Amino acid sequence: MRELDVKEITKAVAQLFVEANRELPCDLVSRIEESAKKETDPLGNGILQDLVENLAAAKALRIPICQDTGMAVLFVDLGQEVHLTGGLLEDAVNEGVRQGYVDGLLRCSVVSDPLKRKNTGDNTPAILHLRLVPGDQVTITAAPKGFGSENMSAIKMFTPSATREDILNFVIGVVKQASSNPCPPMVVGVGIGGDFEYCAYLAKKALCRSVSQQNEDPYYAEMERELLHRINALGIGPQGFGGDTTALAVQIEPYPTHIAGLPVAVNIGCHVTRHKKITI
C-alpha cells in the first residue's frame, strides 16, 4: 500500500489547469496547422492562420488561449493500492482548482446555483469523475470545458431498431444545428451505449483522447472517418464563415447497453479542446 498526501493532488490539479489553458495538446495544434495548409477557402484559410498565431502567442506570453477558461472537469483514475492521507480527495481537487484559477489568473465562470447565478469566485466546485483502477498510482486528466461549445451538445435515446445511418445523421444534425456557435473548427466527441448519463460521460471522455488516435475497433474507426468527412462537407468552416474545415476530429467511445435501448450523446469541443494529464 502506497501512502499519498492529498496536497500532491492539489498541487498537480492547480498546475494542470493553468497549463491546459495556456497550451493545447501538440497533436491538436498540428491538426490545426495542417488544416490551415489545406483550407481552400481564402477567408477560412486566413482565419485558421489567425488561430495558429493565437496559439503561438498564448504559449509564448503564458496567457490563456481563450477568455473562457472553462468549467473544471477532471477524470481521476485512483489506484486501489493508494492510501490517501491528509484530507478528502474531493476537497483536494477543489482546492487545486481554486489555486489554479485564482492564483493562475484564469477567468472564474462557475455559479453556485444554476438559477440564482451567483459566481463562486474561484471556479469551484469541479466536475469530478472518479474511477478505481489497479495499481499504486493516481492519473489525473484536467479538461477545462468552455460553454460556447458545451451548449451545443445533445443526447438522444434511440431504440435498438436505429441503424448506423440514423446515428450518423443524428451526429451530423447536431453539428449542423450548432453551426458557428461552438467556434469551429470543432472536435466532436460521441458516446454510444451505456445509459442516459453514461453515454454523455463517454462523449466527454472522447474529447480527451488524442486526435491522432482513432478508435481501436475498425468498425468505429471507419465511423469516425465517415463522420469527419461528412461534417466537413457541410461547409460551415472556420468560425462559421465557410470553408473545408468544420471539424478537426470525430472521436467515438462505445459501451455495452441494454437490449431495449441505444443511447447516443454528442459533446462538442471548440478548436481549443483542452486537456492535460499527469500520473503521480
C-alpha positions in Angstrom: 0.0 0.0 0.0 1.4 3.4 -1.0 0.5 6.5 1.0 0.0 9.8 -0.8 -0.7 13.1 0.8 -3.6 14.8 -1.0 -1.6 18.0 -1.1 0.3 16.4 -4.0 -3.1 16.1 -5.8 -3.9 19.7 -5.1 -0.6 20.9 -6.5 -1.0 18.7 -9.6 -4.6 19.9 -10.3 -3.6 23.6 -10.0 -0.7 23.1 -12.4 -2.7 21.1 -14.9 -5.5 23.7 -15.3 -3.1 26.6 -15.7 -1.0 24.7 -18.3 -4.1 23.3 -20.1 -5.5 26.7 -20.6 -2.2 28.1 -22.0 -1.2 25.4 -24.4 -3.1 22.8 -26.5 -2.0 19.2 -26.9 0.7 19.0 -29.6 -1.4 16.7 -31.9 -4.3 19.2 -31.9 -2.0 22.1 -32.7 -0.6 20.0 -35.6 -4.1 19.3 -36.8 -5.0 23.0 -36.9 -1.7 23.8 -38.7 -2.4 21.0 -41.2 -5.9 22.3 -41.8 -4.6 25.8 -42.4 -2.3 24.5 -45.2 -5.2 22.6 -46.8 -8.0 25.0 -46.5 -9.1 26.2 -50.0 -11.5 29.0 -48.9 -9.5 32.3 -48.7 -11.4 33.6 -45.7 -11.4 30.2 -43.9 -7.6 29.9 -44.6 -7.0 33.4 -43.1 -9.0 32.5 -40.0 -7.1 29.3 -39.5 -3.8 31.2 -39.9 -5.0 33.6 -37.2 -5.9 30.7 -34.9 -2.4 29.3 -35.3 -0.9 32.7 -34.4 -3.1 32.9 -31.4 -2.0 29.5 -30.1 1.7 30.6 -30.5 1.1 33.9 -28.8 -0.7 32.3 -25.8 2.2 29.8 -25.4 4.9 32.5 -25.7 3.2 35.0 -23.4 2.0 32.4 -21.0 -1.6 33.6 -21.2 -4.9 31.7 -21.8 -5.7 30.6 -25.3 -9.3 31.7 -24.9 -11.1 34.1 -22.5 -13.5 31.3 -21.5 -11.1 29.2 -19.3 -13.9 26.7 -18.8 -15.6 24.7 -16.1 -13.1 22.4 -14.4 -13.7 18.8 -15.4 -11.5 16.1 -14.1 -11.1 12.4 -14.8 -9.2 10.7 -11.9 -8.0 7.1 -12.0 -7.2 6.2 -8.5 -5.1 3.0 -7.9 -6.6 0.7 -5.4 -3.2 0.3 -3.7 -3.1 4.1 -2.9 -4.0 5.3 0.6 -4.8 9.0 0.5 -3.7 10.9 3.6 -4.2 14.5 4.8 -7.8 15.0 3.8 -10.5 14.1 1.3 -9.9 13.7 -2.4 -12.8 15.9 -3.5 -11.6 18.7 -1.2 -8.1 18.4 -2.5 -9.3 18.6 -6.1 -11.4 21.7 -5.5 -8.5 23.4 -3.7 -6.4 22.7 -6.7 -9.0 24.2 -9.0 -9.2 27.2 -6.7 -5.5 27.7 -6.7 -5.1 27.2 -10.4 -7.9 29.6 -11.4 -7.3 32.3 -8.7 -3.5 32.3 -8.5 -3.2 31.5 -12.2 -5.3 34.5 -13.1 -7.8 32.4 -15.1 -11.4 33.5 -15.5 -13.8 32.1 -12.9 -17.1 31.2 -14.6 -18.9 28.9 -12.1 -22.1 30.0 -10.3 -23.1 28.4 -7.0 -26.7 27.7 -8.1 -28.0 27.2 -11.6 -30.9 29.6 -11.2 -29.7 32.1 -8.6 -26.5 32.7 -10.7 -24.1 34.0 -8.1 -20.4 33.4 -9.1 -18.4 31.3 -6.6 -15.3 33.4 -7.3 -12.9 30.6 -7.6 -14.3 28.3 -10.3 -15.3 25.6 -7.8 -16.8 23.2 -7.5 -15.3 21.0 -10.2 -16.9 18.1 -12.1 -15.1 15.0 -10.8 -15.2 11.6 -12.5 -13.5 9.1 -10.2 -12.6 5.5 -11.2 -10.8 2.9 -9.1 -8.1 1.1 -11.1 -5.4 -1.5 -10.3 -2.0 -0.2 -9.1 -0.5 2.4 -6.7 -0.6 5.5 -8.9 -3.1 8.3 -9.5 -3.7 9.6 -13.0 -5.4 12.9 -13.3 -6.8 14.4 -16.6 -7.9 18.0 -16.4 -10.2 19.2 -19.1 -11.3 22.8 -18.9 -14.6 23.0 -20.8 -15.9 26.2 -22.3 -19.6 26.5 -22.7 -19.9 28.1 -26.1 -19.3 24.5 -27.4 -20.8 22.7 -24.4 -24.2 24.4 -25.0 -24.3 22.9 -28.5 -24.2 19.3 -27.2 -27.1 16.9 -27.4 -28.3 13.4 -26.4 -30.8 11.1 -28.0 -32.3 7.9 -26.7 -32.6 5.7 -29.8 -34.4 2.4 -29.9 -32.4 -0.7 -30.9 -34.1 -0.5 -34.3 -32.0 2.6 -35.1 -29.5 2.0 -38.0 -25.9 3.1 -38.3 -27.1 5.7 -40.8 -29.6 7.0 -38.2 -26.8 7.6 -35.7 -24.6 9.2 -38.3 -27.4 11.6 -39.3 -28.0 12.5 -35.7 -24.4 13.4 -35.1 -24.2 15.4 -38.3 -27.5 17.1 -37.4 -26.2 18.2 -34.0 -23.1 19.8 -35.7 -25.2 21.4 -38.4 -27.6 22.9 -35.8 -24.5 24.1 -33.8 -23.2 25.9 -36.9 -20.8 28.7 -35.8 -21.7 28.8 -32.1 -19.0 26.4 -30.9 -16.2 28.4 -32.6 -15.3 25.8 -35.3 -13.3 24.0 -36.3 -14.5 21.7 -33.6 -13.7 18.4 -32.1 -16.7 16.1 -31.8 -17.0 13.6 -29.0 -19.6 10.8 -29.4 -20.7 8.4 -26.8 -22.7 5.3 -27.8 -24.2 2.9 -25.4 -24.4 2.7 -21.6 -27.5 4.5 -20.3 -28.7 8.1 -20.3 -26.0 9.6 -18.2 -23.1 7.3 -19.1 -23.3 7.9 -22.8 -22.8 11.6 -22.0 -19.8 10.8 -19.9 -18.4 8.7 -22.8 -18.8 11.7 -25.2 -17.0 14.0 -22.8 -14.2 11.4 -22.2 -13.9 11.0 -26.0 -12.8 14.7 -26.2 -9.8 13.8 -24.0 -8.5 11.3 -26.5 -5.6 12.3 -28.8 -6.9 13.5 -32.1 -4.2 11.4 -33.8 -5.6 8.2 -32.3 -8.6 6.6 -33.9 -10.9 4.1 -32.1 -9.2 0.7 -31.7 -12.2 -1.1 -33.2 -12.0 -0.8 -37.1 -15.9 -0.5 -37.2 -15.9 2.6 -35.1 -12.7 4.0 -36.6 -14.5 3.9 -40.0 -17.5 5.7 -38.5 -15.1 8.4 -37.2 -13.6 8.9 -40.6 -17.0 9.0 -42.4 -18.4 11.4 -39.8 -15.4 13.7 -40.2 -15.7 13.7 -44.0 -19.5 14.4 -44.0 -19.2 17.1 -41.3 -16.5 18.9 -43.2 -18.7 18.7 -46.3 -21.3 20.8 -44.5 -19.2 23.9 -45.4 -19.7 25.6 -42.1 -15.9 26.3 -42.0 -13.6 28.1 -39.6 -15.6 30.3 -37.2 -18.7 29.6 -39.3 -17.6 31.7 -42.3 -17.5 28.9 -44.7 -14.7 26.5 -45.9 -13.4 23.0 -45.9 -12.6 22.7 -42.1 -15.6 22.5 -39.9 -14.2 19.7 -37.6 -10.7 18.7 -36.8 -11.6 15.2 -35.4 -14.6 13.0 -34.5 -14.0 10.6 -31.7 -16.4 7.8 -30.7 -16.4 5.9 -27.4 -18.8 2.9 -27.3 -20.0 0.9 -24.3 -22.4 -2.1 -23.7 -26.0 -1.2 -23.3 -29.5 -2.6 -22.5 -31.3 -4.7 -25.1 -34.1 -2.2 -25.2 -32.1 0.9 -25.8 -29.4 2.7 -27.8 -28.3 6.0 -26.2 -26.2 8.4 -28.2 -24.6 11.6 -26.9 -22.7 14.3 -28.8 -20.3 16.6 -26.9 -18.8 19.3 -28.9 -15.5 20.9 -28.2 -14.3 24.1 -29.9 -10.9 24.4 -31.6 -9.3 24.8 -28.2 -10.5 21.4 -26.8 -8.2 21.5 -23.8 -6.9 18.6 -21.8 -3.8 17.7 -19.9 -2.8 14.6 -17.9 -0.4 13.6 -15.2 0.4 10.4 -13.3 1.5 10.7 -9.7 
